[in-house]
């Protein structure tokens, strides 16, 4: 099973989600794998310092080698599920790639939770911690469903 996490820049939320998902999947002994991409980004940007620090300190997950990727049709083709961080991102993906609408959800929607995962970019380490906690909670629920 392959999942794709999508946010705006692929340097905060979706990069953290990819790292968290792959860590949990490995711990649980599943063959699930995650990748990530951004709707409005360039290829090759690193994850933010705060995203790297929070995942390392709070979850012992290393995403220091992460490089951003701009969304491409092939990423959606190869994914079993696509998880956007916000409803607006989900709608943007469905508008641009309507043929994949049946496998595009928001992260919280698929986890049976409410609301969007807000962007922590530029808002400090405490906001990143809160965002990582929300993502972790949602991913734990998603992995149980898969």
Chimera marker file (.cmm) of the C-alpha trace (Angstrom):
<marker_set name="trace">
<marker id="1" x="0.000" y="0.000" z="0.000" r="1" g="1" b="0" radius="0.5"/>
<marker id="2" x="1.387" y="3.397" z="-0.997" r="1" g="1" b="0" radius="0.5"/>
<marker id="3" x="0.050" y="6.682" z="0.320" r="1" g="1" b="0" radius="0.5"/>
<marker id="4" x="0.854" y="10.213" z="-0.763" r="1" g="1" b="0" radius="0.5"/>
<marker id="5" x="0.694" y="13.165" z="1.618" r="1" g="1" b="0" radius="0.5"/>
<marker id="6" x="0.180" y="16.587" z="0.046" r="1" g="1" b="0" radius="0.5"/>
<marker id="7" x="0.425" y="20.106" z="1.427" r="1" g="1" b="0" radius="0.5"/>
<marker id="8" x="1.435" y="23.464" z="0.022" r="1" g="1" b="0" radius="0.5"/>
<marker id="9" x="5.237" y="23.511" z="0.123" r="1" g="1" b="0" radius="0.5"/>
<marker id="10" x="6.180" y="19.939" z="1.114" r="1" g="1" b="0" radius="0.5"/>
<marker id="11" x="8.571" y="21.289" z="3.747" r="1" g="1" b="0" radius="0.5"/>
<marker id="12" x="6.370" y="21.115" z="6.876" r="1" g="1" b="0" radius="0.5"/>
<marker id="13" x="3.139" y="19.129" z="7.135" r="1" g="1" b="0" radius="0.5"/>
<marker id="14" x="3.432" y="16.571" z="4.351" r="1" g="1" b="0" radius="0.5"/>
<marker id="15" x="7.129" y="15.970" z="5.028" r="1" g="1" b="0" radius="0.5"/>
<marker id="16" x="6.324" y="15.351" z="8.712" r="1" g="1" b="0" radius="0.5"/>
<marker id="17" x="3.398" y="13.114" z="7.729" r="1" g="1" b="0" radius="0.5"/>
<marker id="18" x="5.615" y="11.065" z="5.404" r="1" g="1" b="0" radius="0.5"/>
<marker id="19" x="8.206" y="10.598" z="8.143" r="1" g="1" b="0" radius="0.5"/>
<marker id="20" x="5.632" y="9.740" z="10.807" r="1" g="1" b="0" radius="0.5"/>
<marker id="21" x="3.720" y="7.331" z="8.565" r="1" g="1" b="0" radius="0.5"/>
<marker id="22" x="6.834" y="5.440" z="7.457" r="1" g="1" b="0" radius="0.5"/>
<marker id="23" x="8.074" y="5.243" z="11.057" r="1" g="1" b="0" radius="0.5"/>
<marker id="24" x="4.785" y="3.863" z="12.396" r="1" g="1" b="0" radius="0.5"/>
<marker id="25" x="4.333" y="1.469" z="9.454" r="1" g="1" b="0" radius="0.5"/>
<marker id="26" x="7.820" y="0.069" z="10.037" r="1" g="1" b="0" radius="0.5"/>
<marker id="27" x="7.209" y="-0.293" z="13.794" r="1" g="1" b="0" radius="0.5"/>
<marker id="28" x="3.972" y="-2.180" z="13.105" r="1" g="1" b="0" radius="0.5"/>
<marker id="29" x="5.688" y="-4.438" z="10.568" r="1" g="1" b="0" radius="0.5"/>
<marker id="30" x="3.481" y="-3.424" z="7.642" r="1" g="1" b="0" radius="0.5"/>
<marker id="31" x="4.625" y="-2.942" z="4.077" r="1" g="1" b="0" radius="0.5"/>
<marker id="32" x="2.793" y="0.379" z="3.798" r="1" g="1" b="0" radius="0.5"/>
<marker id="33" x="4.953" y="3.207" z="2.480" r="1" g="1" b="0" radius="0.5"/>
<marker id="34" x="4.415" y="6.952" z="2.229" r="1" g="1" b="0" radius="0.5"/>
<marker id="35" x="5.713" y="9.670" z="-0.031" r="1" g="1" b="0" radius="0.5"/>
<marker id="36" x="4.879" y="13.359" z="-0.095" r="1" g="1" b="0" radius="0.5"/>
<marker id="37" x="4.601" y="16.325" z="-2.441" r="1" g="1" b="0" radius="0.5"/>
<marker id="38" x="3.541" y="19.963" z="-2.506" r="1" g="1" b="0" radius="0.5"/>
<marker id="39" x="0.976" y="21.808" z="-4.584" r="1" g="1" b="0" radius="0.5"/>
<marker id="40" x="2.971" y="25.064" z="-4.739" r="1" g="1" b="0" radius="0.5"/>
<marker id="41" x="6.658" y="24.228" z="-4.341" r="1" g="1" b="0" radius="0.5"/>
<marker id="42" x="9.914" y="23.595" z="-6.100" r="1" g="1" b="0" radius="0.5"/>
<marker id="43" x="11.771" y="20.304" z="-6.173" r="1" g="1" b="0" radius="0.5"/>
<marker id="44" x="14.681" y="19.927" z="-3.778" r="1" g="1" b="0" radius="0.5"/>
<marker id="45" x="13.847" y="22.210" z="-0.840" r="1" g="1" b="0" radius="0.5"/>
<marker id="46" x="14.720" y="20.811" z="2.611" r="1" g="1" b="0" radius="0.5"/>
<marker id="47" x="12.196" y="20.292" z="5.373" r="1" g="1" b="0" radius="0.5"/>
<marker id="48" x="12.069" y="23.273" z="7.717" r="1" g="1" b="0" radius="0.5"/>
<marker id="49" x="14.429" y="23.270" z="10.686" r="1" g="1" b="0" radius="0.5"/>
<marker id="50" x="11.436" y="23.190" z="13.046" r="1" g="1" b="0" radius="0.5"/>
<marker id="51" x="9.909" y="20.148" z="11.317" r="1" g="1" b="0" radius="0.5"/>
<marker id="52" x="13.233" y="18.307" z="11.515" r="1" g="1" b="0" radius="0.5"/>
<marker id="53" x="13.788" y="19.256" z="15.172" r="1" g="1" b="0" radius="0.5"/>
<marker id="54" x="10.281" y="18.432" z="16.395" r="1" g="1" b="0" radius="0.5"/>
<marker id="55" x="10.176" y="14.994" z="14.764" r="1" g="1" b="0" radius="0.5"/>
<marker id="56" x="13.655" y="14.157" z="16.058" r="1" g="1" b="0" radius="0.5"/>
<marker id="57" x="13.024" y="15.390" z="19.604" r="1" g="1" b="0" radius="0.5"/>
<marker id="58" x="9.438" y="14.195" z="20.045" r="1" g="1" b="0" radius="0.5"/>
<marker id="59" x="9.334" y="10.969" z="17.986" r="1" g="1" b="0" radius="0.5"/>
<marker id="60" x="12.978" y="10.060" z="17.210" r="1" g="1" b="0" radius="0.5"/>
<marker id="61" x="12.179" y="10.348" z="13.488" r="1" g="1" b="0" radius="0.5"/>
<marker id="62" x="14.824" y="11.753" z="11.154" r="1" g="1" b="0" radius="0.5"/>
<marker id="63" x="13.574" y="13.706" z="8.135" r="1" g="1" b="0" radius="0.5"/>
<marker id="64" x="16.788" y="15.706" z="7.681" r="1" g="1" b="0" radius="0.5"/>
<marker id="65" x="17.316" y="14.219" z="4.207" r="1" g="1" b="0" radius="0.5"/>
<marker id="66" x="13.842" y="15.202" z="2.983" r="1" g="1" b="0" radius="0.5"/>
<marker id="67" x="13.666" y="17.117" z="-0.298" r="1" g="1" b="0" radius="0.5"/>
<marker id="68" x="10.458" y="18.732" z="-1.517" r="1" g="1" b="0" radius="0.5"/>
<marker id="69" x="8.717" y="17.536" z="-4.660" r="1" g="1" b="0" radius="0.5"/>
<marker id="70" x="6.177" y="19.381" z="-6.755" r="1" g="1" b="0" radius="0.5"/>
<marker id="71" x="3.006" y="17.356" z="-7.330" r="1" g="1" b="0" radius="0.5"/>
<marker id="72" x="2.936" y="15.333" z="-10.537" r="1" g="1" b="0" radius="0.5"/>
<marker id="73" x="0.260" y="13.145" z="-12.104" r="1" g="1" b="0" radius="0.5"/>
<marker id="74" x="2.459" y="10.047" z="-11.738" r="1" g="1" b="0" radius="0.5"/>
<marker id="75" x="2.573" y="10.471" z="-7.940" r="1" g="1" b="0" radius="0.5"/>
<marker id="76" x="-1.214" y="10.277" z="-7.796" r="1" g="1" b="0" radius="0.5"/>
<marker id="77" x="-1.297" y="7.379" z="-10.275" r="1" g="1" b="0" radius="0.5"/>
<marker id="78" x="1.103" y="5.374" z="-8.104" r="1" g="1" b="0" radius="0.5"/>
<marker id="79" x="-0.667" y="6.060" z="-4.800" r="1" g="1" b="0" radius="0.5"/>
<marker id="80" x="-3.459" y="3.970" z="-3.333" r="1" g="1" b="0" radius="0.5"/>
<marker id="81" x="-4.568" y="6.930" z="-1.215" r="1" g="1" b="0" radius="0.5"/>
<marker id="82" x="-3.791" y="10.645" z="-1.363" r="1" g="1" b="0" radius="0.5"/>
<marker id="83" x="-4.097" y="12.664" z="1.849" r="1" g="1" b="0" radius="0.5"/>
<marker id="84" x="-4.183" y="16.463" z="1.664" r="1" g="1" b="0" radius="0.5"/>
<marker id="85" x="-3.768" y="18.554" z="4.798" r="1" g="1" b="0" radius="0.5"/>
<marker id="86" x="-6.703" y="20.868" z="4.106" r="1" g="1" b="0" radius="0.5"/>
<marker id="87" x="-10.035" y="20.750" z="2.361" r="1" g="1" b="0" radius="0.5"/>
<marker id="88" x="-8.850" y="23.485" z="-0.019" r="1" g="1" b="0" radius="0.5"/>
<marker id="89" x="-5.858" y="21.354" z="-1.037" r="1" g="1" b="0" radius="0.5"/>
<marker id="90" x="-8.107" y="18.339" z="-1.527" r="1" g="1" b="0" radius="0.5"/>
<marker id="91" x="-10.421" y="20.380" z="-3.758" r="1" g="1" b="0" radius="0.5"/>
<marker id="92" x="-7.457" y="21.743" z="-5.714" r="1" g="1" b="0" radius="0.5"/>
<marker id="93" x="-6.175" y="18.221" z="-6.373" r="1" g="1" b="0" radius="0.5"/>
<marker id="94" x="-9.613" y="16.957" z="-7.420" r="1" g="1" b="0" radius="0.5"/>
<marker id="95" x="-10.072" y="19.936" z="-9.755" r="1" g="1" b="0" radius="0.5"/>
<marker id="96" x="-6.718" y="19.370" z="-11.426" r="1" g="1" b="0" radius="0.5"/>
<marker id="97" x="-6.852" y="15.548" z="-11.364" r="1" g="1" b="0" radius="0.5"/>
<marker id="98" x="-10.557" y="14.562" z="-11.363" r="1" g="1" b="0" radius="0.5"/>
<marker id="99" x="-9.759" y="11.017" z="-12.463" r="1" g="1" b="0" radius="0.5"/>
<marker id="100" x="-8.223" y="10.379" z="-9.024" r="1" g="1" b="0" radius="0.5"/>
<marker id="101" x="-11.049" y="11.929" z="-6.974" r="1" g="1" b="0" radius="0.5"/>
<marker id="102" x="-12.040" y="8.571" z="-5.454" r="1" g="1" b="0" radius="0.5"/>
<marker id="103" x="-8.714" y="8.223" z="-3.665" r="1" g="1" b="0" radius="0.5"/>
<marker id="104" x="-8.157" y="11.846" z="-2.540" r="1" g="1" b="0" radius="0.5"/>
<marker id="105" x="-9.130" y="12.737" z="1.037" r="1" g="1" b="0" radius="0.5"/>
<marker id="106" x="-8.045" y="15.142" z="3.710" r="1" g="1" b="0" radius="0.5"/>
<marker id="107" x="-5.903" y="13.505" z="6.368" r="1" g="1" b="0" radius="0.5"/>
<marker id="108" x="-8.441" y="14.159" z="9.112" r="1" g="1" b="0" radius="0.5"/>
<marker id="109" x="-11.414" y="13.181" z="6.947" r="1" g="1" b="0" radius="0.5"/>
<marker id="110" x="-10.011" y="9.690" z="6.395" r="1" g="1" b="0" radius="0.5"/>
<marker id="111" x="-9.110" y="9.434" z="10.091" r="1" g="1" b="0" radius="0.5"/>
<marker id="112" x="-12.717" y="10.316" z="11.025" r="1" g="1" b="0" radius="0.5"/>
<marker id="113" x="-11.591" y="13.571" z="12.613" r="1" g="1" b="0" radius="0.5"/>
<marker id="114" x="-12.763" y="17.119" z="11.956" r="1" g="1" b="0" radius="0.5"/>
<marker id="115" x="-10.925" y="20.121" z="10.579" r="1" g="1" b="0" radius="0.5"/>
<marker id="116" x="-7.792" y="20.858" z="8.635" r="1" g="1" b="0" radius="0.5"/>
<marker id="117" x="-4.170" y="20.439" z="9.605" r="1" g="1" b="0" radius="0.5"/>
<marker id="118" x="-3.083" y="24.088" z="9.798" r="1" g="1" b="0" radius="0.5"/>
<marker id="119" x="0.200" y="25.234" z="8.296" r="1" g="1" b="0" radius="0.5"/>
<marker id="120" x="2.845" y="25.813" z="11.001" r="1" g="1" b="0" radius="0.5"/>
<marker id="121" x="5.270" y="27.565" z="8.628" r="1" g="1" b="0" radius="0.5"/>
<marker id="122" x="6.847" y="30.603" z="10.287" r="1" g="1" b="0" radius="0.5"/>
<marker id="123" x="4.822" y="30.174" z="13.489" r="1" g="1" b="0" radius="0.5"/>
<marker id="124" x="7.450" y="28.721" z="15.837" r="1" g="1" b="0" radius="0.5"/>
<marker id="125" x="8.407" y="25.387" z="17.299" r="1" g="1" b="0" radius="0.5"/>
<marker id="126" x="5.400" y="25.071" z="19.634" r="1" g="1" b="0" radius="0.5"/>
<marker id="127" x="3.019" y="25.280" z="16.676" r="1" g="1" b="0" radius="0.5"/>
<marker id="128" x="5.084" y="22.637" z="14.876" r="1" g="1" b="0" radius="0.5"/>
<marker id="129" x="4.778" y="20.378" z="17.947" r="1" g="1" b="0" radius="0.5"/>
<marker id="130" x="1.000" y="20.782" z="17.951" r="1" g="1" b="0" radius="0.5"/>
<marker id="131" x="0.857" y="20.113" z="14.201" r="1" g="1" b="0" radius="0.5"/>
<marker id="132" x="3.041" y="17.004" z="14.546" r="1" g="1" b="0" radius="0.5"/>
<marker id="133" x="0.760" y="15.711" z="17.341" r="1" g="1" b="0" radius="0.5"/>
<marker id="134" x="-2.326" y="16.194" z="15.157" r="1" g="1" b="0" radius="0.5"/>
<marker id="135" x="-0.649" y="14.443" z="12.223" r="1" g="1" b="0" radius="0.5"/>
<marker id="136" x="0.551" y="11.582" z="14.444" r="1" g="1" b="0" radius="0.5"/>
<marker id="137" x="-2.942" y="11.051" z="15.871" r="1" g="1" b="0" radius="0.5"/>
<marker id="138" x="-4.530" y="11.004" z="12.412" r="1" g="1" b="0" radius="0.5"/>
<marker id="139" x="-1.909" y="8.656" z="10.980" r="1" g="1" b="0" radius="0.5"/>
<marker id="140" x="-2.319" y="6.178" z="13.839" r="1" g="1" b="0" radius="0.5"/>
<marker id="141" x="-6.038" y="6.021" z="13.021" r="1" g="1" b="0" radius="0.5"/>
<marker id="142" x="-5.364" y="5.735" z="9.278" r="1" g="1" b="0" radius="0.5"/>
<marker id="143" x="-2.885" y="2.881" z="9.646" r="1" g="1" b="0" radius="0.5"/>
<marker id="144" x="-5.465" y="0.990" z="11.733" r="1" g="1" b="0" radius="0.5"/>
<marker id="145" x="-7.988" y="1.432" z="8.895" r="1" g="1" b="0" radius="0.5"/>
<marker id="146" x="-5.573" y="0.240" z="6.206" r="1" g="1" b="0" radius="0.5"/>
<link id1="1" id2="2" r="1" g="1" b="0" radius="0.2"/>
<link id1="2" id2="3" r="1" g="1" b="0" radius="0.2"/>
<link id1="3" id2="4" r="1" g="1" b="0" radius="0.2"/>
<link id1="4" id2="5" r="1" g="1" b="0" radius="0.2"/>
<link id1="5" id2="6" r="1" g="1" b="0" radius="0.2"/>
<link id1="6" id2="7" r="1" g="1" b="0" radius="0.2"/>
<link id1="7" id2="8" r="1" g="1" b="0" radius="0.2"/>
<link id1="8" id2="9" r="1" g="1" b="0" radius="0.2"/>
<link id1="9" id2="10" r="1" g="1" b="0" radius="0.2"/>
<link id1="10" id2="11" r="1" g="1" b="0" radius="0.2"/>
<link id1="11" id2="12" r="1" g="1" b="0" radius="0.2"/>
<link id1="12" id2="13" r="1" g="1" b="0" radius="0.2"/>
<link id1="13" id2="14" r="1" g="1" b="0" radius="0.2"/>
<link id1="14" id2="15" r="1" g="1" b="0" radius="0.2"/>
<link id1="15" id2="16" r="1" g="1" b="0" radius="0.2"/>
<link id1="16" id2="17" r="1" g="1" b="0" radius="0.2"/>
<link id1="17" id2="18" r="1" g="1" b="0" radius="0.2"/>
<link id1="18" id2="19" r="1" g="1" b="0" radius="0.2"/>
<link id1="19" id2="20" r="1" g="1" b="0" radius="0.2"/>
<link id1="20" id2="21" r="1" g="1" b="0" radius="0.2"/>
<link id1="21" id2="22" r="1" g="1" b="0" radius="0.2"/>
<link id1="22" id2="23" r="1" g="1" b="0" radius="0.2"/>
<link id1="23" id2="24" r="1" g="1" b="0" radius="0.2"/>
<link id1="24" id2="25" r="1" g="1" b="0" radius="0.2"/>
<link id1="25" id2="26" r="1" g="1" b="0" radius="0.2"/>
<link id1="26" id2="27" r="1" g="1" b="0" radius="0.2"/>
<link id1="27" id2="28" r="1" g="1" b="0" radius="0.2"/>
<link id1="28" id2="29" r="1" g="1" b="0" radius="0.2"/>
<link id1="29" id2="30" r="1" g="1" b="0" radius="0.2"/>
<link id1="30" id2="31" r="1" g="1" b="0" radius="0.2"/>
<link id1="31" id2="32" r="1" g="1" b="0" radius="0.2"/>
<link id1="32" id2="33" r="1" g="1" b="0" radius="0.2"/>
<link id1="33" id2="34" r="1" g="1" b="0" radius="0.2"/>
<link id1="34" id2="35" r="1" g="1" b="0" radius="0.2"/>
<link id1="35" id2="36" r="1" g="1" b="0" radius="0.2"/>
<link id1="36" id2="37" r="1" g="1" b="0" radius="0.2"/>
<link id1="37" id2="38" r="1" g="1" b="0" radius="0.2"/>
<link id1="38" id2="39" r="1" g="1" b="0" radius="0.2"/>
<link id1="39" id2="40" r="1" g="1" b="0" radius="0.2"/>
<link id1="40" id2="41" r="1" g="1" b="0" radius="0.2"/>
<link id1="41" id2="42" r="1" g="1" b="0" radius="0.2"/>
<link id1="42" id2="43" r="1" g="1" b="0" radius="0.2"/>
<link id1="43" id2="44" r="1" g="1" b="0" radius="0.2"/>
<link id1="44" id2="45" r="1" g="1" b="0" radius="0.2"/>
<link id1="45" id2="46" r="1" g="1" b="0" radius="0.2"/>
<link id1="46" id2="47" r="1" g="1" b="0" radius="0.2"/>
<link id1="47" id2="48" r="1" g="1" b="0" radius="0.2"/>
<link id1="48" id2="49" r="1" g="1" b="0" radius="0.2"/>
<link id1="49" id2="50" r="1" g="1" b="0" radius="0.2"/>
<link id1="50" id2="51" r="1" g="1" b="0" radius="0.2"/>
<link id1="51" id2="52" r="1" g="1" b="0" radius="0.2"/>
<link id1="52" id2="53" r="1" g="1" b="0" radius="0.2"/>
<link id1="53" id2="54" r="1" g="1" b="0" radius="0.2"/>
<link id1="54" id2="55" r="1" g="1" b="0" radius="0.2"/>
<link id1="55" id2="56" r="1" g="1" b="0" radius="0.2"/>
<link id1="56" id2="57" r="1" g="1" b="0" radius="0.2"/>
<link id1="57" id2="58" r="1" g="1" b="0" radius="0.2"/>
<link id1="58" id2="59" r="1" g="1" b="0" radius="0.2"/>
<link id1="59" id2="60" r="1" g="1" b="0" radius="0.2"/>
<link id1="60" id2="61" r="1" g="1" b="0" radius="0.2"/>
<link id1="61" id2="62" r="1" g="1" b="0" radius="0.2"/>
<link id1="62" id2="63" r="1" g="1" b="0" radius="0.2"/>
<link id1="63" id2="64" r="1" g="1" b="0" radius="0.2"/>
<link id1="64" id2="65" r="1" g="1" b="0" radius="0.2"/>
<link id1="65" id2="66" r="1" g="1" b="0" radius="0.2"/>
<link id1="66" id2="67" r="1" g="1" b="0" radius="0.2"/>
<link id1="67" id2="68" r="1" g="1" b="0" radius="0.2"/>
<link id1="68" id2="69" r="1" g="1" b="0" radius="0.2"/>
<link id1="69" id2="70" r="1" g="1" b="0" radius="0.2"/>
<link id1="70" id2="71" r="1" g="1" b="0" radius="0.2"/>
<link id1="71" id2="72" r="1" g="1" b="0" radius="0.2"/>
<link id1="72" id2="73" r="1" g="1" b="0" radius="0.2"/>
<link id1="73" id2="74" r="1" g="1" b="0" radius="0.2"/>
<link id1="74" id2="75" r="1" g="1" b="0" radius="0.2"/>
<link id1="75" id2="76" r="1" g="1" b="0" radius="0.2"/>
<link id1="76" id2="77" r="1" g="1" b="0" radius="0.2"/>
<link id1="77" id2="78" r="1" g="1" b="0" radius="0.2"/>
<link id1="78" id2="79" r="1" g="1" b="0" radius="0.2"/>
<link id1="79" id2="80" r="1" g="1" b="0" radius="0.2"/>
<link id1="80" id2="81" r="1" g="1" b="0" radius="0.2"/>
<link id1="81" id2="82" r="1" g="1" b="0" radius="0.2"/>
<link id1="82" id2="83" r="1" g="1" b="0" radius="0.2"/>
<link id1="83" id2="84" r="1" g="1" b="0" radius="0.2"/>
<link id1="84" id2="85" r="1" g="1" b="0" radius="0.2"/>
<link id1="85" id2="86" r="1" g="1" b="0" radius="0.2"/>
<link id1="86" id2="87" r="1" g="1" b="0" radius="0.2"/>
<link id1="87" id2="88" r="1" g="1" b="0" radius="0.2"/>
<link id1="88" id2="89" r="1" g="1" b="0" radius="0.2"/>
<link id1="89" id2="90" r="1" g="1" b="0" radius="0.2"/>
<link id1="90" id2="91" r="1" g="1" b="0" radius="0.2"/>
<link id1="91" id2="92" r="1" g="1" b="0" radius="0.2"/>
<link id1="92" id2="93" r="1" g="1" b="0" radius="0.2"/>
<link id1="93" id2="94" r="1" g="1" b="0" radius="0.2"/>
<link id1="94" id2="95" r="1" g="1" b="0" radius="0.2"/>
<link id1="95" id2="96" r="1" g="1" b="0" radius="0.2"/>
<link id1="96" id2="97" r="1" g="1" b="0" radius="0.2"/>
<link id1="97" id2="98" r="1" g="1" b="0" radius="0.2"/>
<link id1="98" id2="99" r="1" g="1" b="0" radius="0.2"/>
<link id1="99" id2="100" r="1" g="1" b="0" radius="0.2"/>
<link id1="100" id2="101" r="1" g="1" b="0" radius="0.2"/>
<link id1="101" id2="102" r="1" g="1" b="0" radius="0.2"/>
<link id1="102" id2="103" r="1" g="1" b="0" radius="0.2"/>
<link id1="103" id2="104" r="1" g="1" b="0" radius="0.2"/>
<link id1="104" id2="105" r="1" g="1" b="0" radius="0.2"/>
<link id1="105" id2="106" r="1" g="1" b="0" radius="0.2"/>
<link id1="106" id2="107" r="1" g="1" b="0" radius="0.2"/>
<link id1="107" id2="108" r="1" g="1" b="0" radius="0.2"/>
<link id1="108" id2="109" r="1" g="1" b="0" radius="0.2"/>
<link id1="109" id2="110" r="1" g="1" b="0" radius="0.2"/>
<link id1="110" id2="111" r="1" g="1" b="0" radius="0.2"/>
<link id1="111" id2="112" r="1" g="1" b="0" radius="0.2"/>
<link id1="112" id2="113" r="1" g="1" b="0" radius="0.2"/>
<link id1="113" id2="114" r="1" g="1" b="0" radius="0.2"/>
<link id1="114" id2="115" r="1" g="1" b="0" radius="0.2"/>
<link id1="115" id2="116" r="1" g="1" b="0" radius="0.2"/>
<link id1="116" id2="117" r="1" g="1" b="0" radius="0.2"/>
<link id1="117" id2="118" r="1" g="1" b="0" radius="0.2"/>
<link id1="118" id2="119" r="1" g="1" b="0" radius="0.2"/>
<link id1="119" id2="120" r="1" g="1" b="0" radius="0.2"/>
<link id1="120" id2="121" r="1" g="1" b="0" radius="0.2"/>
<link id1="121" id2="122" r="1" g="1" b="0" radius="0.2"/>
<link id1="122" id2="123" r="1" g="1" b="0" radius="0.2"/>
<link id1="123" id2="124" r="1" g="1" b="0" radius="0.2"/>
<link id1="124" id2="125" r="1" g="1" b="0" radius="0.2"/>
<link id1="125" id2="126" r="1" g="1" b="0" radius="0.2"/>
<link id1="126" id2="127" r="1" g="1" b="0" radius="0.2"/>
<link id1="127" id2="128" r="1" g="1" b="0" radius="0.2"/>
<link id1="128" id2="129" r="1" g="1" b="0" radius="0.2"/>
<link id1="129" id2="130" r="1" g="1" b="0" radius="0.2"/>
<link id1="130" id2="131" r="1" g="1" b="0" radius="0.2"/>
<link id1="131" id2="132" r="1" g="1" b="0" radius="0.2"/>
<link id1="132" id2="133" r="1" g="1" b="0" radius="0.2"/>
<link id1="133" id2="134" r="1" g="1" b="0" radius="0.2"/>
<link id1="134" id2="135" r="1" g="1" b="0" radius="0.2"/>
<link id1="135" id2="136" r="1" g="1" b="0" radius="0.2"/>
<link id1="136" id2="137" r="1" g="1" b="0" radius="0.2"/>
<link id1="137" id2="138" r="1" g="1" b="0" radius="0.2"/>
<link id1="138" id2="139" r="1" g="1" b="0" radius="0.2"/>
<link id1="139" id2="140" r="1" g="1" b="0" radius="0.2"/>
<link id1="140" id2="141" r="1" g="1" b="0" radius="0.2"/>
<link id1="141" id2="142" r="1" g="1" b="0" radius="0.2"/>
<link id1="142" id2="143" r="1" g="1" b="0" radius="0.2"/>
<link id1="143" id2="144" r="1" g="1" b="0" radius="0.2"/>
<link id1="144" id2="145" r="1" g="1" b="0" radius="0.2"/>
<link id1="145" id2="146" r="1" g="1" b="0" radius="0.2"/>
</marker_set>
